Amino acid sequence: MASLAGRVALALGVEPGERQSASLMLGHSFAMGLATVFFETAASALFLAHFGSEALPYVYIVAAVLNTATGLLYTSVQARLSFATLMQGTLAPGAAISAAGRGGGTSTFLGTSQASPHAAGAAALLLQARPDLSPGQIEAALKSTGAPITDPKNGLSFKRIDVKSALDLARTF
């Protein structure tokens, strides 16, 4: 029979190599939830002690107006400024990629679990060739080389990392 942690990881689709990180995130979320409940309860008690229960309907009205305004503001901003436009930069592979796994065998991961190590590996190769490169030079070499790839969802174009081209450019700095 699997442990509780194992069953939770399976239910959430946590990959074996991500179990510790996922556990830390869940623990943090739980602790933040407890803190929020504690402080909200304390704030409510202080409010009631100071203003009395006759002011509660006004609190609910103000909260409803603020929640509605926040939702409308988010919708307005989200329509004009997508997350993708905030994160413009270098494109690295994010599809399902199998690589050597910890402890032997292979592991397959998706998204930033693959894009981040590709970008870090490319930066490491640049530093191996030119240890004197600054972070800005590494970023410039990675962002300015490579083939442009257009995201069909939003029409934004990013240059996919091309390590050879980035190395060639970095050698000219």
C-alpha positions in Angstrom: 0.0 0.0 0.0 1.4 3.4 -1.0 2.0 6.1 1.6 -0.3 9.0 2.0 2.4 11.3 0.4 2.7 8.8 -2.5 -1.1 8.7 -3.1 -1.3 12.5 -3.0 1.6 12.8 -5.4 0.0 10.3 -7.7 -3.4 12.1 -7.5 -1.8 15.5 -8.3 0.3 14.1 -11.2 3.6 14.9 -9.4 6.6 13.4 -11.2 9.0 11.4 -9.0 11.8 14.0 -9.3 9.5 16.8 -8.3 8.0 15.3 -5.1 10.2 17.3 -2.7 9.4 20.6 -4.4 5.7 19.8 -4.6 5.7 18.9 -0.9 7.3 22.2 0.0 4.9 24.2 -2.1 1.9 22.3 -0.6 3.2 22.8 2.9 3.8 26.5 2.2 0.3 26.9 0.8 -1.2 25.2 3.9 0.8 27.4 6.3 -0.3 30.5 4.4 -3.9 29.4 4.5 -3.7 28.9 8.3 -2.1 32.4 8.7 -4.8 33.9 6.5 -7.6 32.4 8.5 -5.9 33.5 11.8 -5.4 37.1 10.7 -8.9 37.3 9.0 -10.5 36.1 12.2 -8.5 38.5 14.3 -9.3 41.4 12.0 -13.0 40.5 12.1 -13.0 40.3 15.9 -11.3 43.7 16.1 -13.7 45.2 13.6 -16.7 43.9 15.5 -15.3 45.1 18.9 -14.8 48.6 17.5 -17.8 49.1 15.2 -20.4 46.5 16.3 -22.4 44.1 14.2 -24.7 46.8 12.8 -21.8 47.8 10.4 -21.4 44.3 8.9 -23.9 44.9 6.0 -21.8 47.8 4.8 -18.6 45.7 5.0 -20.2 43.1 2.8 -21.4 45.7 0.3 -17.9 47.3 0.1 -16.3 43.8 -0.2 -18.7 42.9 -3.1 -17.9 46.2 -4.9 -14.2 45.8 -4.5 -14.3 42.2 -5.7 -16.3 43.1 -8.7 -14.0 46.1 -9.5 -10.9 43.9 -9.1 -12.4 41.3 -11.5 -13.3 43.9 -14.1 -9.8 45.5 -13.8 -8.1 42.1 -14.2 -10.3 41.2 -17.2 -9.5 44.6 -18.8 -5.8 44.3 -18.2 -5.7 40.6 -19.2 -7.3 41.3 -22.5 -4.7 44.0 -23.4 -1.6 42.4 -21.7 -1.3 38.7 -21.7 1.1 36.8 -19.6 3.0 35.8 -22.7 3.8 39.5 -23.5 5.2 39.9 -20.0 7.5 36.9 -20.4 8.9 37.8 -23.8 12.3 36.5 -24.3 14.2 33.4 -25.3 12.4 30.2 -26.3 13.7 26.9 -25.2 12.2 23.4 -25.7 9.1 22.8 -23.5 7.7 19.7 -25.1 7.9 16.2 -23.6 11.6 15.5 -23.5 13.2 12.3 -22.1 16.7 12.6 -20.6 18.9 10.7 -18.2 17.1 10.3 -14.9 18.4 10.6 -11.4 19.4 7.2 -10.1 19.5 5.7 -13.7 17.0 5.2 -16.4 15.2 8.1 -18.0 12.8 10.8 -16.9 10.3 12.6 -19.1 9.2 16.1 -18.2 7.3 19.0 -19.9 7.2 22.8 -20.0 9.6 24.8 -17.8 10.9 21.5 -16.4 12.7 21.1 -19.7 13.0 24.7 -20.9 14.9 25.9 -17.8 17.6 23.2 -18.0 18.1 23.9 -21.7 18.5 27.6 -21.1 20.8 27.0 -18.1 22.9 24.4 -20.1 23.2 26.9 -23.0 24.4 29.6 -20.6 26.9 27.1 -19.1 28.3 26.3 -22.5 28.8 30.0 -23.3 30.6 30.4 -19.9 32.8 27.4 -20.6 33.9 29.0 -23.9 34.1 32.5 -22.5 34.3 32.6 -18.6 34.5 36.4 -18.7 31.0 36.9 -20.2 28.6 39.0 -18.1 25.0 37.9 -17.5 23.9 40.6 -20.0 26.2 39.3 -22.7 24.9 35.7 -22.1 21.4 37.0 -22.4 22.1 39.0 -25.5 23.8 36.0 -27.2 20.9 33.7 -26.4 18.1 36.1 -27.3 19.6 37.5 -30.5 20.5 34.2 -32.2 18.3 31.3 -33.3 15.4 30.8 -35.6 12.2 32.8 -34.8 9.2 30.7 -33.8 5.7 32.1 -33.8 3.2 31.1 -31.1 0.0 30.3 -33.0 -2.1 31.1 -29.9 -1.1 34.7 -29.7 1.0 35.5 -32.7 4.1 36.4 -30.7 7.5 35.4 -32.1 10.5 34.3 -30.0 13.9 33.1 -31.1 14.5 29.5 -30.2 17.9 28.9 -28.5 20.6 28.0 -31.0 23.7 27.3 -28.9 26.1 27.1 -31.9 25.0 30.6 -33.1 25.1 31.9 -29.6 28.6 30.5 -29.1 29.8 32.1 -32.3 28.4 35.5 -31.3 29.7 35.2 -27.8 33.2 34.7 -29.1 33.0 38.2 -30.8 32.2 40.1 -27.6 
